């Protein structure tokens, strides 16, 4: 019985924390964290609309978002430039990633 109470006590705060950390990412989080919005004109993009995305350089690490047209289809995501496997989809996770990189980067 004691183990059950401890387990319930530990798992409930974890669930609340997990739900908070995985909020849906919006453009506001990029602006809040200091990302720069990069506009790509229709001419540069080779289409009639163009697009934009967000980028943040911390030392030699570049974090980028997907483009606004991709975000319409699958939501905003962020990734470390040149990483083919890592994608951040939650705003809390992005805040953590930026904080960790900033706290551990010289320069």
The first five atom37 places (N, CA, C, CB, O) and aatype in JSON, in Angstrom:
{
  "aatype": [20, 20, 20, 20, 20, 20, 20, 20, 20, 20, 20, 20, 20, 20, 20, 20, 20, 20, 20, 20, 20, 20, 20, 20, 20, 20, 20, 20, 20, 20, 20, 20, 20, 20, 20, 20, 20, 20, 20, 20, 20, 20, 20, 20, 20, 20, 20, 20, 20, 20, 20, 20, 20, 20, 20, 20, 20, 20, 20, 20, 20, 20, 20, 20, 20, 20, 20, 20, 20, 20, 20, 20, 20, 20, 20, 20, 20, 20, 20, 20, 20, 20, 20, 20, 20, 20, 20, 20, 20, 20, 20, 20, 20, 20, 20, 20, 20, 20, 20, 20, 20, 20, 20, 20, 20, 20, 20],
  "atom_mask": [
    [1, 1, 1, 1, 1],
    [1, 1, 1, 1, 1],
    [1, 1, 1, 1, 1],
    [1, 1, 1, 1, 1],
    [1, 1, 1, 1, 1],
    [1, 1, 1, 1, 1],
    [1, 1, 1, 1, 1],
    [1, 1, 1, 1, 1],
    [1, 1, 1, 1, 1],
    [1, 1, 1, 1, 1],
    [1, 1, 1, 1, 1],
    [1, 1, 1, 1, 1],
    [1, 1, 1, 1, 1],
    [1, 1, 1, 1, 1],
    [1, 1, 1, 1, 1],
    [1, 1, 1, 1, 1],
    [1, 1, 1, 1, 1],
    [1, 1, 1, 1, 1],
    [1, 1, 1, 1, 1],
    [1, 1, 1, 1, 1],
    [1, 1, 1, 1, 1],
    [1, 1, 1, 1, 1],
    [1, 1, 1, 1, 1],
    [1, 1, 1, 1, 1],
    [1, 1, 1, 1, 1],
    [1, 1, 1, 1, 1],
    [1, 1, 1, 1, 1],
    [1, 1, 1, 1, 1],
    [1, 1, 1, 1, 1],
    [1, 1, 1, 1, 1],
    [1, 1, 1, 1, 1],
    [1, 1, 1, 1, 1],
    [1, 1, 1, 1, 1],
    [1, 1, 1, 1, 1],
    [1, 1, 1, 1, 1],
    [1, 1, 1, 1, 1],
    [1, 1, 1, 1, 1],
    [1, 1, 1, 1, 1],
    [1, 1, 1, 1, 1],
    [1, 1, 1, 1, 1],
    [1, 1, 1, 1, 1],
    [1, 1, 1, 1, 1],
    [1, 1, 1, 1, 1],
    [1, 1, 1, 1, 1],
    [1, 1, 1, 1, 1],
    [1, 1, 1, 1, 1],
    [1, 1, 1, 1, 1],
    [1, 1, 1, 1, 1],
    [1, 1, 1, 1, 1],
    [1, 1, 1, 1, 1],
    [1, 1, 1, 1, 1],
    [1, 1, 1, 1, 1],
    [1, 1, 1, 1, 1],
    [1, 1, 1, 1, 1],
    [1, 1, 1, 1, 1],
    [1, 1, 1, 1, 1],
    [1, 1, 1, 1, 1],
    [1, 1, 1, 1, 1],
    [1, 1, 1, 1, 1],
    [1, 1, 1, 1, 1],
    [1, 1, 1, 1, 1],
    [1, 1, 1, 1, 1],
    [1, 1, 1, 1, 1],
    [1, 1, 1, 1, 1],
    [1, 1, 1, 1, 1],
    [1, 1, 1, 1, 1],
    [1, 1, 1, 1, 1],
    [1, 1, 1, 1, 1],
    [1, 1, 1, 1, 1],
    [1, 1, 1, 1, 1],
    [1, 1, 1, 1, 1],
    [1, 1, 1, 1, 1],
    [1, 1, 1, 1, 1],
    [1, 1, 1, 1, 1],
    [1, 1, 1, 1, 1],
    [1, 1, 1, 1, 1],
    [1, 1, 1, 1, 1],
    [1, 1, 1, 1, 1],
    [1, 1, 1, 1, 1],
    [1, 1, 1, 1, 1],
    [1, 1, 1, 1, 1],
    [1, 1, 1, 1, 1],
    [1, 1, 1, 1, 1],
    [1, 1, 1, 1, 1],
    [1, 1, 1, 1, 1],
    [1, 1, 1, 1, 1],
    [1, 1, 1, 1, 1],
    [1, 1, 1, 1, 1],
    [1, 1, 1, 1, 1],
    [1, 1, 1, 1, 1],
    [1, 1, 1, 1, 1],
    [1, 1, 1, 1, 1],
    [1, 1, 1, 1, 1],
    [1, 1, 1, 1, 1],
    [1, 1, 1, 1, 1],
    [1, 1, 1, 1, 1],
    [1, 1, 1, 1, 1],
    [1, 1, 1, 1, 1],
    [1, 1, 1, 1, 1],
    [1, 1, 1, 1, 1],
    [1, 1, 1, 1, 1],
    [1, 1, 1, 1, 1],
    [1, 1, 1, 1, 1],
    [1, 1, 1, 1, 1],
    [1, 1, 1, 1, 1],
    [1, 1, 1, 1, 1],
    [1, 1, 1, 1, 1]
  ],
  "atom_positions": [
    [[0.82, -1.2, 0.0], [0.0, 0.0, 0.0], [0.86, 1.26, 0.0], [-0.93, 0.0, 1.2], [0.51, 2.22, -0.68]],
    [[1.91, 1.28, 0.71], [2.8, 2.45, 0.74], [3.44, 2.65, -0.63], [3.89, 2.28, 1.82], [3.55, 3.78, -1.1]],
    [[3.85, 1.58, -1.26], [4.46, 1.69, -2.58], [3.48, 2.31, -3.57], [4.93, 0.31, -3.08], [3.86, 3.16, -4.38]],
    [[2.21, 1.9, -3.5], [1.2, 2.45, -4.39], [1.05, 3.95, -4.18], [-0.14, 1.76, -4.17], [0.97, 4.71, -5.15]],
    [[1.02, 4.4, -2.94], [0.89, 5.82, -2.67], [2.09, 6.59, -3.18], [0.72, 6.06, -1.18], [1.94, 7.67, -3.76]],
    [[3.27, 6.07, -2.98], [4.47, 6.75, -3.47], [4.46, 6.78, -5.0], [5.76, 6.04, -2.94], [4.76, 7.8, -5.61]],
    [[4.12, 5.66, -5.6], [4.07, 5.59, -7.06], [3.05, 6.58, -7.61], [3.74, 4.17, -7.52], [3.33, 7.27, -8.59]],
    [[1.87, 6.66, -6.99], [0.85, 7.61, -7.44], [1.34, 9.04, -7.24], [-0.47, 7.39, -6.68], [1.09, 9.9, -8.08]],
    [[2.03, 9.3, -6.16], [2.55, 10.63, -5.87], [3.6, 11.04, -6.89], [3.13, 10.68, -4.45], [3.64, 12.18, -7.34]],
    [[4.46, 10.1, -7.27], [5.53, 10.4, -8.22], [4.98, 10.52, -9.63], [6.6, 9.32, -8.17], [5.38, 11.44, -10.36]],
    [[4.09, 9.65, -10.05], [3.64, 9.66, -11.44], [2.71, 10.83, -11.75], [2.94, 8.36, -11.76], [2.73, 11.35, -12.86]],
    [[1.9, 11.26, -10.8], [0.97, 12.36, -11.09], [1.69, 13.67, -11.39], [0.02, 12.55, -9.91], [1.37, 14.29, -12.41]],
    [[2.65, 14.13, -10.57], [3.37, 15.35, -10.96], [4.11, 15.2, -12.28], [4.36, 15.74, -9.87], [4.22, 16.16, -13.05]],
    [[4.62, 14.01, -12.56], [5.32, 13.78, -13.81], [4.39, 13.99, -14.99], [5.93, 12.37, -13.85], [4.78, 14.59, -15.99]],
    [[3.15, 13.5, -14.89], [2.2, 13.66, -15.99], [1.87, 15.13, -16.2], [0.93, 12.87, -15.71], [1.79, 15.59, -17.34]],
    [[1.67, 15.87, -15.13], [1.4, 17.3, -15.24], [2.58, 18.0, -15.88], [1.09, 17.91, -13.87], [2.39, 18.83, -16.78]],
    [[3.79, 17.69, -15.44], [5.0, 18.28, -15.99], [5.13, 17.95, -17.47], [6.24, 17.8, -15.22], [5.45, 18.82, -18.27]],
    [[4.9, 16.7, -17.84], [5.03, 16.28, -19.23], [4.03, 17.0, -20.13], [4.84, 14.78, -19.34], [4.38, 17.4, -21.24]],
    [[2.81, 17.16, -19.65], [1.82, 17.86, -20.46], [2.2, 19.32, -20.65], [0.43, 17.75, -19.82], [2.01, 19.87, -21.73]],
    [[2.74, 19.95, -19.61], [3.17, 21.34, -19.71], [4.33, 21.48, -20.69], [3.58, 21.87, -18.33], [4.34, 22.4, -21.5]],
    [[5.29, 20.58, -20.63], [6.5, 20.7, -21.44], [6.24, 20.43, -22.91], [7.55, 19.75, -20.93], [7.04, 20.85, -23.75]],
    [[5.17, 19.77, -23.24], [4.94, 19.4, -24.63], [3.8, 20.19, -25.26], [4.63, 17.93, -24.73], [3.04, 19.67, -26.07]],
    [[3.69, 21.46, -24.88], [2.68, 22.32, -25.5], [2.96, 22.43, -26.99], [2.65, 23.72, -24.84], [4.11, 22.34, -27.42]],
    [[1.92, 22.62, -27.75], [2.05, 22.78, -29.19], [2.91, 24.02, -29.48], [0.66, 22.9, -29.87], [2.73, 25.07, -28.86]],
    [[3.81, 23.88, -30.4], [4.7, 24.98, -30.74], [3.98, 25.97, -31.66], [5.99, 24.45, -31.42], [3.28, 25.59, -32.6]],
    [[4.17, 27.26, -31.36], [3.62, 28.33, -32.19], [4.75, 29.29, -32.55], [2.47, 29.08, -31.45], [5.85, 29.18, -32.01]],
    [[4.48, 30.2, -33.44], [5.5, 31.18, -33.84], [5.94, 32.05, -32.66], [4.96, 32.06, -34.96], [7.07, 32.52, -32.64]],
    [[5.06, 32.25, -31.71], [5.39, 33.11, -30.56], [6.58, 32.58, -29.78], [4.19, 33.22, -29.64], [7.36, 33.38, -29.25]],
    [[6.74, 31.27, -29.69], [7.87, 30.72, -28.93], [9.19, 31.06, -29.61], [7.73, 29.19, -28.77], [10.19, 31.32, -28.94]],
    [[9.21, 31.07, -30.93], [10.42, 31.44, -31.65], [10.79, 32.89, -31.35], [10.25, 31.22, -33.18], [11.95, 33.22, -31.09]],
    [[9.79, 33.75, -31.39], [10.03, 35.17, -31.1], [10.48, 35.36, -29.66], [8.75, 36.0, -31.37], [11.4, 36.13, -29.39]],
    [[9.85, 34.68, -28.74], [10.19, 34.78, -27.31], [11.64, 34.36, -27.05], [9.23, 33.89, -26.47], [12.32, 34.97, -26.22]],
    [[12.11, 33.35, -27.75], [13.46, 32.83, -27.53], [14.52, 33.56, -28.35], [13.49, 31.36, -27.87], [15.7, 33.23, -28.25]],
    [[14.12, 34.55, -29.15], [15.09, 35.34, -29.89], [15.45, 34.83, -31.27], [16.31, 35.45, -29.11], [16.48, 35.23, -31.82]],
    [[14.62, 33.96, -31.83], [14.86, 33.49, -33.19], [14.66, 34.64, -34.17], [13.92, 32.3, -33.53], [13.88, 35.55, -33.92]],
    [[15.38, 34.58, -35.27], [15.24, 35.56, -36.34], [14.34, 34.98, -37.43], [16.63, 35.96, -36.93], [14.52, 33.82, -37.82]],
    [[13.4, 35.75, -37.9], [12.53, 35.31, -39.0], [13.24, 35.58, -40.31], [11.14, 36.04, -38.95], [13.66, 36.71, -40.58]],
    [[13.37, 34.55, -41.13], [14.05, 34.65, -42.43], [12.99, 34.54, -43.53], [15.15, 33.53, -42.59], [12.31, 33.52, -43.66]],
    [[12.88, 35.59, -44.31], [11.91, 35.64, -45.41], [12.58, 35.18, -46.71], [11.33, 37.08, -45.58], [13.67, 35.64, -47.05]],
    [[11.93, 34.29, -47.42], [12.4, 33.85, -48.73], [11.34, 34.32, -49.74], [12.61, 32.27, -48.79], [10.19, 33.89, -49.69]],
    [[11.76, 35.19, -50.65], [10.82, 35.78, -51.6], [10.3, 34.72, -52.57], [11.48, 36.93, -52.38], [10.88, 33.64, -52.71]],
    [[9.2, 35.05, -53.24], [8.64, 34.15, -54.25], [9.66, 33.9, -55.35], [7.34, 34.74, -54.84], [9.77, 32.78, -55.86]],
    [[10.4, 34.93, -55.71], [11.42, 34.79, -56.76], [12.52, 33.83, -56.31], [12.02, 36.18, -57.11], [12.93, 32.93, -57.06]],
    [[13.0, 34.02, -55.08], [14.05, 33.12, -54.56], [13.55, 31.69, -54.42], [14.55, 33.62, -53.21], [14.28, 30.73, -54.68]],
    [[12.28, 31.55, -54.01], [11.71, 30.22, -53.8], [11.31, 29.54, -55.11], [10.5, 30.32, -52.9], [11.13, 28.33, -55.16]],
    [[11.18, 30.34, -56.16], [10.79, 29.78, -57.45], [9.31, 29.42, -57.52], [11.61, 28.56, -57.74], [8.9, 28.54, -58.28]],
    [[8.51, 30.11, -56.71], [7.07, 29.9, -56.76], [6.36, 31.25, -56.7], [6.59, 28.97, -55.59], [7.0, 32.29, -56.86]],
    [[5.07, 31.24, -56.48], [4.33, 32.5, -56.48], [4.14, 33.08, -55.08], [3.0, 32.31, -57.12], [3.66, 34.21, -54.94]],
    [[4.5, 32.33, -54.07], [4.18, 32.75, -52.72], [5.4, 33.11, -51.87], [3.41, 31.68, -52.04], [5.37, 34.1, -51.14]],
    [[6.45, 32.32, -51.96], [7.57, 32.47, -51.05], [7.26, 31.81, -49.72], [7.92, 33.95, -50.85], [6.2, 31.2, -49.56]],
    [[8.15, 31.92, -48.78], [7.92, 31.32, -47.47], [8.85, 31.98, -46.46], [8.15, 29.78, -47.51], [9.67, 32.82, -46.82]],
    [[8.71, 31.6, -45.19], [9.63, 32.06, -44.15], [9.86, 30.95, -43.14], [9.08, 33.33, -43.46], [9.08, 30.0, -43.05]],
    [[10.93, 31.09, -42.39], [11.26, 30.15, -41.33], [12.02, 30.93, -40.26], [12.11, 28.94, -41.86], [12.34, 32.11, -40.45]],
    [[12.32, 30.29, -39.16], [13.02, 30.93, -38.05], [14.37, 30.25, -37.82], [12.18, 30.89, -36.76], [14.51, 29.05, -38.04]],
    [[15.35, 31.04, -37.37], [16.67, 30.5, -37.09], [17.27, 31.2, -35.86], [17.59, 30.67, -38.31], [17.01, 32.37, -35.61]],
    [[18.07, 30.45, -35.12], [18.76, 30.98, -33.94], [20.15, 30.37, -33.89], [17.97, 30.67, -32.63], [20.3, 29.15, -33.87]],
    [[21.17, 31.23, -33.87], [22.56, 30.77, -33.74], [23.01, 30.97, -32.32], [23.5, 31.53, -34.73], [22.9, 32.07, -31.76]],
    [[23.52, 29.9, -31.72], [24.11, 29.95, -30.38], [25.5, 29.33, -30.52], [23.22, 29.2, -29.29], [25.62, 28.12, -30.7]],
    [[26.54, 30.16, -30.45], [27.88, 29.66, -30.74], [27.91, 29.14, -32.17], [28.29, 28.54, -29.75], [27.5, 29.85, -33.1]],
    [[28.38, 27.92, -32.35], [28.42, 27.33, -33.69], [27.24, 26.4, -33.96], [29.72, 26.56, -33.88], [27.25, 25.62, -34.91]],
    [[26.22, 26.48, -33.12], [25.03, 25.65, -33.27], [23.91, 26.51, -33.83], [24.62, 24.99, -31.91], [23.63, 27.6, -33.33]],
    [[23.27, 26.01, -34.86], [22.15, 26.71, -35.49], [20.89, 25.88, -35.31], [22.43, 26.98, -37.01], [20.82, 24.72, -35.72]],
    [[19.89, 26.49, -34.68], [18.59, 25.84, -34.54], [17.66, 26.51, -35.54], [18.02, 25.95, -33.06], [17.58, 27.73, -35.6]],
    [[16.96, 25.7, -36.32], [16.08, 26.21, -37.37], [14.68, 25.63, -37.19], [16.64, 25.88, -38.77], [14.49, 24.57, -36.6]],
    [[13.7, 26.35, -37.72], [12.34, 25.82, -37.78], [12.08, 25.3, -39.19], [11.28, 26.9, -37.38], [12.84, 25.55, -40.12]],
    [[10.98, 24.59, -39.31], [10.52, 24.27, -40.65], [9.89, 25.55, -41.23], [9.49, 23.08, -40.64], [9.79, 26.56, -40.53]],
    [[9.5, 25.51, -42.46], [8.93, 26.71, -43.11], [7.45, 26.85, -42.77], [9.12, 26.64, -44.65], [6.8, 25.9, -42.33]],
    [[6.93, 28.05, -42.97], [5.53, 28.31, -42.64], [4.58, 27.43, -43.45], [5.19, 29.76, -42.87], [3.54, 27.01, -42.94]],
    [[4.92, 27.14, -44.71], [4.03, 26.28, -45.5], [4.07, 24.84, -44.99], [4.44, 26.32, -46.99], [3.04, 24.16, -45.03]],
    [[5.2, 24.36, -44.52], [5.27, 23.03, -43.91], [4.52, 23.02, -42.58], [6.74, 22.61, -43.69], [3.87, 22.03, -42.23]],
    [[4.6, 24.12, -41.84], [3.92, 24.21, -40.54], [2.41, 24.13, -40.7], [4.31, 25.52, -39.83], [1.72, 23.64, -39.8]],
    [[1.89, 24.61, -41.8], [0.44, 24.51, -42.04], [0.03, 23.05, -42.09], [0.05, 25.23, -43.36], [-1.04, 22.69, -41.59]],
    [[0.87, 22.22, -42.69], [0.55, 20.8, -42.85], [0.79, 19.97, -41.6], [1.34, 20.23, -43.98], [-0.04, 19.14, -41.24]],
    [[1.94, 20.19, -40.92], [2.28, 19.31, -39.8], [2.66, 20.02, -38.51], [3.4, 18.42, -40.2], [3.15, 19.39, -37.58]],
    [[2.43, 21.32, -38.44], [2.75, 22.08, -37.24], [4.19, 22.55, -37.25], [2.47, 21.24, -36.01], [5.02, 22.06, -38.02]],
    [[4.48, 23.51, -36.36], [5.85, 24.02, -36.26], [6.75, 23.01, -35.61], [5.87, 25.34, -35.48], [6.36, 22.32, -34.67]],
    [[7.97, 22.91, -36.12], [9.0, 22.03, -35.58], [10.32, 22.79, -35.6], [9.11, 20.69, -36.39], [10.49, 23.74, -36.37]],
    [[11.24, 22.37, -34.75], [12.58, 22.94, -34.77], [13.58, 21.8, -34.82], [12.82, 23.86, -33.53], [13.29, 20.68, -34.38]],
    [[14.76, 22.09, -35.34], [15.8, 21.07, -35.43], [17.16, 21.76, -35.44], [15.62, 20.18, -36.69], [17.27, 22.95, -35.75]],
    [[18.17, 21.01, -35.09], [19.54, 21.52, -35.17], [19.98, 21.34, -36.62], [20.51, 20.77, -34.17], [19.87, 20.25, -37.19]],
    [[20.48, 22.42, -37.21], [20.9, 22.41, -38.61], [21.83, 21.22, -38.87], [21.61, 23.73, -38.98], [22.72, 20.95, -38.07]],
    [[21.61, 20.52, -39.95], [22.35, 19.33, -40.39], [21.99, 18.06, -39.63], [23.81, 19.57, -40.25], [22.56, 17.01, -39.91]],
    [[21.06, 18.12, -38.69], [20.61, 16.9, -38.02], [19.46, 16.32, -38.83], [20.16, 17.19, -36.54], [18.48, 17.0, -39.13]],
    [[19.59, 15.08, -39.18], [18.55, 14.42, -39.98], [17.55, 13.66, -39.1], [19.19, 13.47, -40.98], [16.52, 13.21, -39.6]],
    [[17.85, 13.5, -37.82], [17.02, 12.64, -36.99], [16.31, 13.36, -35.84], [17.86, 11.56, -36.44], [15.31, 12.84, -35.34]],
    [[16.79, 14.51, -35.4], [16.23, 15.17, -34.23], [15.26, 16.27, -34.63], [17.35, 15.75, -33.36], [15.63, 17.18, -35.38]],
    [[14.02, 16.2, -34.14], [13.02, 17.25, -34.36], [12.36, 17.54, -33.02], [11.96, 16.84, -35.44], [11.99, 16.62, -32.29]],
    [[12.21, 18.82, -32.71], [11.54, 19.25, -31.49], [10.16, 19.74, -31.9], [12.36, 20.36, -30.74], [10.03, 20.61, -32.76]],
    [[9.13, 19.19, -31.27], [7.76, 19.56, -31.63], [7.01, 20.26, -30.5], [6.99, 18.33, -32.05], [5.95, 20.82, -30.74]],
    [[7.55, 20.23, -29.29], [6.89, 20.86, -28.15], [7.6, 22.15, -27.75], [6.83, 19.91, -26.98], [8.83, 22.2, -27.75]],
    [[6.84, 23.18, -27.41], [7.44, 24.47, -27.07], [8.29, 24.38, -25.8], [6.34, 25.52, -26.88], [9.34, 25.02, -25.72]],
    [[7.86, 23.6, -24.83], [8.65, 23.43, -23.61], [9.97, 22.74, -23.89], [7.87, 22.64, -22.57], [11.0, 23.1, -23.31]],
    [[9.95, 21.76, -24.77], [11.19, 21.08, -25.15], [12.14, 22.03, -25.86], [10.88, 19.87, -26.05], [13.35, 21.98, -25.64]],
    [[11.6, 22.91, -26.7], [12.44, 23.88, -27.4], [13.05, 24.86, -26.39], [11.62, 24.65, -28.46], [14.23, 25.19, -26.5]],
    [[12.26, 25.32, -25.43], [12.8, 26.2, -24.39], [13.93, 25.52, -23.63], [11.69, 26.63, -23.41], [14.96, 26.14, -23.36]],
    [[13.74, 24.26, -23.29], [14.79, 23.5, -22.59], [16.04, 23.37, -23.45], [14.29, 22.11, -22.2], [17.15, 23.58, -22.96]],
    [[15.87, 23.03, -24.71], [17.01, 22.86, -25.61], [17.81, 24.15, -25.73], [16.54, 22.4, -27.0], [19.04, 24.13, -25.62]],
    [[17.14, 25.27, -25.95], [17.81, 26.56, -26.07], [18.53, 26.91, -24.78], [16.8, 27.67, -26.45], [19.67, 27.38, -24.8]],
    [[17.86, 26.7, -23.64], [18.48, 26.99, -22.34], [19.74, 26.15, -22.12], [17.48, 26.75, -21.21], [20.76, 26.67, -21.67]],
    [[19.66, 24.88, -22.43], [20.81, 23.99, -22.24], [21.97, 24.4, -23.13], [20.41, 22.52, -22.52], [23.11, 24.45, -22.69]],
    [[21.68, 24.69, -24.4], [22.75, 25.1, -25.32], [23.35, 26.43, -24.87], [22.22, 25.21, -26.77], [24.57, 26.58, -24.86]],
    [[22.51, 27.4, -24.51], [23.03, 28.7, -24.05], [23.87, 28.57, -22.8], [21.89, 29.67, -23.79], [24.91, 29.22, -22.67]],
    [[23.44, 27.74, -21.86], [24.17, 27.57, -20.61], [25.49, 26.83, -20.76], [23.32, 26.86, -19.62], [26.34, 26.88, -19.87]],
    [[25.67, 26.13, -21.87], [26.84, 25.29, -22.04], [27.66, 25.62, -23.27], [26.42, 23.86, -22.1], [28.45, 24.8, -23.75]],
    [[27.47, 26.83, -23.79], [28.2, 27.26, -24.97], [29.09, 28.44, -24.62], [27.24, 27.63, -26.12], [28.62, 29.39, -23.99]],
    [[30.33, 28.39, -25.0], [31.26, 29.51, -24.78], [31.12, 30.49, -25.93], [32.74, 29.02, -24.65], [31.04, 30.09, -27.09]],
    [[31.08, 31.75, -25.59], [31.08, 32.79, -26.63], [29.81, 33.41, -26.88], [31.54, 32.27, -27.87], [29.7, 34.29, -27.73]]
  ]
}
